[in-house]
Amino acid sequence: MSDRGDDGADAEAGTTEMTPPATVLLDLDGVVAQQLPLTCEYLAEEHGVHLEPHEIDDWSYPIPELDGHIGHVITDLMRERPAWYFGEMPAVEGVHEGVAALREAGYRVEIATHRIPETHDHSKAWLAEQGIEYDAFHHEVPRDKGALPGDVLIDDYHGNVANAIAAGKHGVLLRQPYSDPTACAGAHVADSWGEIRRFFGV
């Protein structure tokens, strides 16, 4: 992985100390599926708010026209338009090959998402349609993902990765515009699934 060691964030090249059958906890939004393109499409078409995904650099990015922030918009879409929102998301580049390589190498892949549980059927249908296989799907995920059993968390949100590291797990941060590597000291920071694969040696 590229060296992103600023302020304690650790993203040294090479492979992890883990070996299969270690359990990989895998987030969905921002790691497997891209939620921001559809979010921006919805804002433009329904509210005349024009944003590009790369402009959203914080989960509290303000949307003054809606008297809220981007997190509120995403929550509303999850609750009000889950079939469209979760059914039409594009996959993150390289995720198909990356997840398949992890499982082929003997890692156990478990989905750990903070999407609301009522939408999990939509998430599972999307994963099946994409041909992304996994070993388990956690239906109830605590706010602290570090509390889940497992060996490593791959997530785009620094807070979740920091919690995993605090619980003694490895943490891999797949960097997005809103990710802050300095907030999860000890994390392995990746900018692509290719870098994640190199980290795991697959």
C-alpha positions as CSV (number, residue, x, y, z in Angstrom):
1,M,0.0,0.0,0.0
2,S,1.1,3.6,-0.5
3,D,2.9,5.2,2.5
4,R,0.3,7.4,4.2
5,G,1.9,7.6,7.6
6,D,1.1,11.3,8.4
7,D,0.0,11.9,12.0
8,G,0.2,8.2,12.9
9,A,-1.9,6.7,10.1
10,D,0.0,3.6,8.9
11,A,-0.3,2.4,5.3
12,E,3.0,0.7,4.7
13,A,3.4,-1.5,1.7
14,G,3.4,-5.2,2.0
15,T,1.2,-7.9,3.3
16,T,-0.7,-8.2,6.6
17,E,0.4,-10.4,9.4
18,M,-2.9,-12.2,9.1
19,T,-3.3,-15.4,7.2
20,P,-6.5,-17.2,6.0
21,P,-9.0,-18.1,7.4
22,A,-9.0,-14.7,9.1
23,T,-12.4,-13.0,9.0
24,V,-12.7,-9.8,7.0
25,L,-15.5,-7.4,8.0
26,L,-16.5,-5.6,4.8
27,D,-18.5,-2.3,4.7
28,L,-20.8,-1.7,1.8
29,D,-21.1,2.1,1.0
30,G,-17.9,3.6,-0.2
31,V,-16.2,0.2,-0.2
32,V,-18.3,-2.1,-2.3
33,A,-20.9,0.2,-3.7
34,Q,-20.7,3.9,-4.7
35,Q,-23.5,5.8,-2.9
36,L,-22.5,9.4,-3.7
37,P,-23.2,9.4,-7.5
38,L,-26.8,8.5,-7.0
39,T,-27.1,10.9,-4.1
40,C,-25.8,13.7,-6.3
41,E,-28.2,12.6,-9.1
42,Y,-31.1,12.7,-6.7
43,L,-30.2,16.2,-5.4
44,A,-29.9,17.6,-8.9
45,E,-33.1,16.1,-10.3
46,E,-35.3,16.5,-7.3
47,H,-34.0,19.7,-5.6
48,G,-31.9,21.5,-8.2
49,V,-28.8,21.1,-6.1
50,H,-25.7,20.4,-8.2
51,L,-22.8,18.6,-6.5
52,E,-20.1,16.3,-7.7
53,P,-19.2,13.3,-5.5
54,H,-15.6,14.5,-5.0
55,E,-17.0,17.8,-3.4
56,I,-18.5,15.9,-0.5
57,D,-15.6,15.9,1.9
58,D,-17.5,15.4,5.2
59,W,-20.6,13.5,6.3
60,S,-22.0,16.7,7.6
61,Y,-21.5,18.5,4.3
62,P,-24.2,21.2,4.4
63,I,-27.1,21.3,2.0
64,P,-28.6,24.7,2.8
65,E,-31.4,24.3,0.3
66,L,-32.7,21.4,2.3
67,D,-31.9,22.8,5.8
68,G,-29.7,19.8,6.5
69,H,-26.6,18.0,5.5
70,I,-25.6,15.1,3.2
71,G,-26.0,12.5,5.9
72,H,-29.7,13.5,6.3
73,V,-30.2,13.1,2.5
74,I,-28.7,9.6,2.5
75,T,-30.8,8.6,5.5
76,D,-33.9,9.8,3.8
77,L,-33.0,7.9,0.6
78,M,-32.5,4.7,2.5
79,R,-35.9,5.0,4.2
80,E,-37.9,6.4,1.3
81,R,-36.4,5.0,-1.9
82,P,-34.4,2.0,-0.9
83,A,-35.2,-0.1,-4.0
84,W,-33.9,2.6,-6.3
85,Y,-31.0,3.8,-4.1
86,F,-29.6,0.4,-3.2
87,G,-30.6,-1.3,-6.5
88,E,-28.9,1.2,-8.9
89,M,-25.7,2.0,-7.1
90,P,-22.6,1.4,-9.3
91,A,-19.9,-0.9,-7.8
92,V,-16.6,0.4,-6.6
93,E,-13.9,-0.3,-9.2
94,G,-12.1,-3.5,-8.6
95,V,-14.4,-4.8,-5.9
96,H,-15.6,-7.9,-7.8
97,E,-12.1,-9.2,-8.4
98,G,-10.9,-8.0,-4.9
99,V,-13.6,-9.8,-2.9
100,A,-13.3,-12.9,-5.0
101,A,-9.5,-13.0,-4.5
102,L,-9.9,-12.7,-0.7
103,R,-12.3,-15.6,-0.6
104,E,-10.3,-17.7,-3.0
105,A,-7.3,-17.2,-0.8
106,G,-9.3,-18.6,2.2
107,Y,-10.3,-15.4,3.9
108,R,-13.8,-15.3,5.4
109,V,-15.7,-12.3,4.1
110,E,-18.6,-10.9,6.2
111,I,-20.7,-7.9,5.3
112,A,-20.9,-5.3,8.1
113,T,-22.9,-2.2,7.1
114,H,-24.7,0.6,8.9
115,R,-27.5,0.6,6.4
116,I,-30.8,0.3,8.2
117,P,-31.8,-3.4,8.7
118,E,-35.1,-2.9,6.8
119,T,-33.1,-2.4,3.6
120,H,-30.9,-5.5,3.9
121,D,-32.9,-7.5,1.4
122,H,-32.2,-4.8,-1.2
123,S,-28.5,-5.0,-0.3
124,K,-28.4,-8.8,-0.7
125,A,-30.3,-8.6,-4.0
126,W,-27.7,-6.1,-5.3
127,L,-24.8,-8.2,-4.2
128,A,-26.3,-11.2,-5.9
129,E,-26.9,-9.3,-9.1
130,Q,-23.3,-8.1,-9.0
131,G,-22.0,-11.6,-8.4
132,I,-20.3,-10.6,-5.2
133,E,-20.2,-13.6,-2.9
134,Y,-19.6,-13.5,0.8
135,D,-19.7,-15.8,3.8
136,A,-22.0,-14.0,6.2
137,F,-24.2,-10.8,6.4
138,H,-24.5,-9.1,9.8
139,H,-28.1,-8.0,10.1
140,E,-27.5,-6.0,13.3
141,V,-24.4,-4.0,13.4
142,P,-23.6,-1.9,16.5
143,R,-22.5,1.7,16.1
144,D,-19.0,0.5,17.2
145,K,-18.0,-2.0,14.5
146,G,-15.1,-2.9,16.6
147,A,-17.5,-4.9,18.8
148,L,-18.2,-7.4,16.0
149,P,-16.2,-10.6,16.0
150,G,-13.6,-10.6,13.3
151,D,-9.9,-9.9,12.5
152,V,-9.9,-6.9,10.1
153,L,-12.4,-4.2,9.0
154,I,-12.4,-2.6,5.6
155,D,-14.3,0.6,5.7
156,D,-14.4,4.1,4.2
157,Y,-15.2,5.9,7.5
158,H,-12.3,6.7,9.7
159,G,-14.4,6.5,12.9
160,N,-15.3,2.9,12.2
161,V,-11.7,2.0,11.4
162,A,-10.5,3.6,14.6
163,N,-13.0,1.6,16.6
164,A,-11.8,-1.6,15.0
165,I,-8.2,-0.8,15.8
166,A,-9.1,0.1,19.4
167,A,-10.7,-3.3,19.7
168,G,-7.4,-5.0,18.6
169,K,-8.3,-5.6,15.0
170,H,-6.6,-4.6,11.8
171,G,-8.2,-1.6,10.1
172,V,-8.1,-0.8,6.4
173,L,-9.4,2.6,5.4
174,L,-10.5,2.8,1.7
175,R,-10.0,6.5,1.3
176,Q,-12.9,8.6,0.0
177,P,-13.1,12.5,-0.1
178,Y,-14.7,12.4,3.4
179,S,-12.2,10.0,4.9
180,D,-9.6,11.3,7.4
181,P,-6.6,9.0,7.8
182,T,-5.2,11.0,10.7
183,A,-8.3,10.1,12.7
184,C,-7.5,6.4,12.7
185,A,-3.9,6.0,13.8
186,G,-2.5,2.6,12.8
187,A,-4.8,2.1,9.9
188,H,-3.7,0.8,6.6
189,V,-4.8,3.4,4.0
190,A,-5.8,2.4,0.5
191,D,-6.9,4.4,-2.5
192,S,-8.1,1.4,-4.5
193,W,-9.0,-2.2,-4.3
194,G,-5.7,-2.9,-6.1
195,E,-3.9,-1.6,-3.0
196,I,-6.2,-3.6,-0.7
197,R,-5.3,-6.7,-2.6
198,R,-1.6,-6.0,-2.3
199,F,-2.1,-5.5,1.4
200,F,-3.6,-8.9,1.8
201,G,-1.2,-10.5,-0.7
202,V,-3.9,-11.7,-3.0
